């Protein structure tokens, strides 16, 4: 049976981890600062909530990627709660920010959609970890 336990946390360069992460945070902030909602409201489905889920699932994925591959032991050992906690705090702060933008509203339902998105992004990243660890293990064996 293969042992996927690493001696130290996996590590990627800070540039590869932080540039996409901060770019996405800037994009979310810019979209939230737009004075009028860009997403049309549907009759049966709220495209706005779907946009929140997609937008924050990308953030959840990038946050999970950063915390998992940071190479910092205390971050890596707590990467799951840190990912969800950061996503929830950023979601709440994003909605608070929208309260101060003319023509925009910040709602609890949007925060819930954002947290669902962060959790989805985390889950997508988490599902890819066994493949990554198997690849790392196979590279060590060869």
Secondary structure as GFF3:
##gff-version 3
##sequence-region A 1 142
A	DSSP	alpha_helix	14	33	.	.	.	ID=ss1
A	DSSP	alpha_helix	47	69	.	.	.	ID=ss2
A	DSSP	alpha_helix	73	77	.	.	.	ID=ss3
A	DSSP	alpha_helix	79	99	.	.	.	ID=ss4
A	DSSP	alpha_helix	108	141	.	.	.	ID=ss5
###
